[in-house]
Amino acid sequence: MRLLYLLGYPVTHSLSPAMQNAALRAKGLSLEYRLMLVTPEELERRVSELRDLSVVGFNVTIPHKVAVIPLLDDLDETASAVGAVNTVVNNGGRLTGYNTDCLASTRVLSEAYGDLTRSRVAIIGAGGAARAVASGLASCAEWIAVLARDVSKAKLLAKEVEGRGAEVCGASIGEARKIVSSANILVNATPVGMHPNLDASPIETAALHNELLVFDLVYNPERTRLLLEAEAVGARTVGGLSMLVYQGAEAFRLWTGKVAPEELMRGAAKMALGGAVV
């Protein structure tokens, strides 16, 4: 049996095993996708172990999407531009990092919002997921504001993305109300609001308005407090499940060379989510 893994801390909440294993079975592949709880201190050792030829590849999630990069042999163009990796392919012990979050986030926003040209986007977060969203939008948005509690991280990400088309700035989450008032898309790229912290929201309700599309990358629960509060003021909303499916489908293609059965993956993820304690 050849193996695929998801490395993260925490990781037990993930729907990826249900989604990926359903797709692997549907394609008749002798592969199994498993979870691997990895602390930051264990990351280097675990990645080294995953060079084993029985391992086809692995996904990387919070908090390892940036930290994993020095442990890899190669990066594809998108992962290099984003500065974060969520998918790794093992080719004979040589590890190549990819970022499928970038493509997935842009696809979700295009489907939900329409033409992203000259869109005005506020992104909450400055980690690996925020990097992917900002990088994907930089060539089409009019401006992007990166909001984070640590303003130095927000400004660093803004500096890394600037020069690709959009006007980009980094700011404190405390400035959210002023910035979001001019935005037409708001993205939560943090784990705030994820199970079991269901009462948490990354932004004050007063900052939301009815001309926004609010995209929350959190998928458990499917409708977070942020999305519920956004709907209450008349904003359009989209949850993180489509993002999960789209990034997983692209990872599946990289590992197997086959087109992923997206609708089957979505159904498996929703079934697993329905059985989760939320």
URVEN-V413445 format. One record per pair of residues at least 6 apart in sequence whose C-alpha atoms are under 7 Angstrom apart, sorted by the first residue. I is the first residue (numbers start at 0). GAP is how many residues later the second one is. If there is no record, write none. Layout:
# URVEN-V413445
I|GAP + I|GAP
This chain:
# URVEN-V413445
0|29 + 0|30 + 1|28 + 1|29 + 1|30 + 1|52 + 1|53 + 1|54 + 2|28 + 2|29 + 2|30 + 2|51 + 2|52 + 2|53 + 3|28 + 3|29 + 3|30 + 3|51 + 3|52 + 3|53 + 3|54 + 4|28 + 4|29 + 4|30 + 4|31 + 4|52 + 4|53 + 4|54 + 5|28 + 5|29 + 5|30 + 5|52 + 5|53 + 5|54 + 6|28 + 6|29 + 6|30 + 6|31 + 6|52 + 6|53 + 6|54 + 7|28 + 7|29 + 7|30 + 7|52 + 7|53 + 7|54 + 7|55 + 7|56 + 8|28 + 8|29 + 8|30 + 8|53 + 8|54 + 9|27 + 10|24 + 10|26 + 14|254 + 14|257 + 14|258 + 16|16 + 16|17 + 17|250 + 17|251 + 17|254 + 18|246 + 18|249 + 18|250 + 19|13 + 19|245 + 20|11 + 20|12 + 21|243 + 21|246 + 22|237 + 22|238 + 22|241 + 22|242 + 23|7 + 43|27 + 50|39 + 50|42 + 50|43 + 51|41 + 52|39 + 52|40 + 54|35 + 55|33 + 55|34 + 55|199 + 56|31 + 56|32 + 56|33 + 56|198 + 57|29 + 57|30 + 57|31 + 58|27 + 58|28 + 58|29 + 59|25 + 59|26 + 59|27 + 60|25 + 64|19 + 64|20 + 64|21 + 64|63 + 65|17 + 65|18 + 65|19 + 65|62 + 68|16 + 71|23 + 71|24 + 71|25 + 72|21 + 72|22 + 72|23 + 73|21 + 73|22 + 73|23 + 74|21 + 74|22 + 74|23 + 75|21 + 75|22 + 77|20 + 77|21 + 78|6 + 78|18 + 78|19 + 78|20 + 81|49 + 81|50 + 81|53 + 83|15 + 83|44 + 83|47 + 84|12 + 84|13 + 84|14 + 85|12 + 85|13 + 85|14 + 86|10 + 86|11 + 86|12 + 86|13 + 86|164 + 87|7 + 87|8 + 87|9 + 87|10 + 88|6 + 88|7 + 88|8 + 88|166 + 89|6 + 99|147 + 99|150 + 99|151 + 100|31 + 100|146 + 101|30 + 101|31 + 101|33 + 101|34 + 102|33 + 103|139 + 103|142 + 103|143 + 104|28 + 104|138 + 105|27 + 105|30 + 105|31 + 107|134 + 107|135 + 109|6 + 115|24 + 115|25 + 116|23 + 116|24 + 116|25 + 117|22 + 117|23 + 117|24 + 118|22 + 118|23 + 118|65 + 119|21 + 119|22 + 119|23 + 119|24 + 119|63 + 119|64 + 119|65 + 120|22 + 120|23 + 120|24 + 120|62 + 120|63 + 120|64 + 120|65 + 121|22 + 121|23 + 121|24 + 121|58 + 121|61 + 121|63 + 121|64 + 121|65 + 122|7 + 122|22 + 122|23 + 122|24 + 122|63 + 122|64 + 122|65 + 122|66 + 123|22 + 123|23 + 123|24 + 123|63 + 123|64 + 123|65 + 123|66 + 124|21 + 124|22 + 124|23 + 124|63 + 124|64 + 124|65 + 125|20 + 125|22 + 125|27 + 125|28 + 125|31 + 128|60 + 129|59 + 130|26 + 134|26 + 137|23 + 137|26 + 137|27 + 137|28 + 138|25 + 138|26 + 138|27 + 139|25 + 139|26 + 140|25 + 141|24 + 141|25 + 142|23 + 142|24 + 142|25 + 143|22 + 143|23 + 143|24 + 143|25 + 144|23 + 144|24 + 144|25 + 145|8 + 145|12 + 145|23 + 145|24 + 145|25 + 146|7 + 146|23 + 146|24 + 146|25 + 146|26 + 147|6 + 147|23 + 147|24 + 147|25 + 148|23 + 148|24 + 149|22 + 150|19 + 150|20 + 150|21 + 153|16 + 153|17 + 154|14 + 154|15 + 154|16 + 157|10 + 157|11 + 157|12 + 161|6 + 175|31 + 176|30 + 179|27 + 180|26 + 182|29 + 183|27 + 183|28 + 183|29 + 184|27 + 184|28 + 184|29 + 185|26 + 185|27 + 185|28 + 185|29 + 186|27 + 186|28 + 186|29 + 187|27 + 187|28 + 187|29 + 188|27 + 188|28 + 190|27 + 191|8 + 191|9 + 191|10 + 192|6 + 192|7 + 192|8 + 192|31 + 192|32 + 193|24 + 193|26 + 193|27 + 194|25 + 194|26 + 194|83 + 197|26 + 197|27 + 198|26 + 199|25 + 200|24 + 200|25 + 204|24 + 207|22 + 208|24 + 208|26 + 209|23 + 209|24 + 209|25 + 210|24 + 211|23 + 211|24 + 212|22 + 212|23 + 212|24 + 213|13 + 213|16 + 213|21 + 213|22 + 213|23 + 213|24 + 214|22 + 214|23 + 214|24 + 215|22 + 215|23 + 215|24 + 216|22 + 216|23 + 216|26 + 217|21 + 217|22 + 218|20 + 218|21 + 218|22 + 220|57 + 221|17 + 222|16 + 226|10 + 230|6 + 244|17 + 244|20 + 244|21 + 248|11 + 248|13 + 251|8 + 252|6 + 252|7
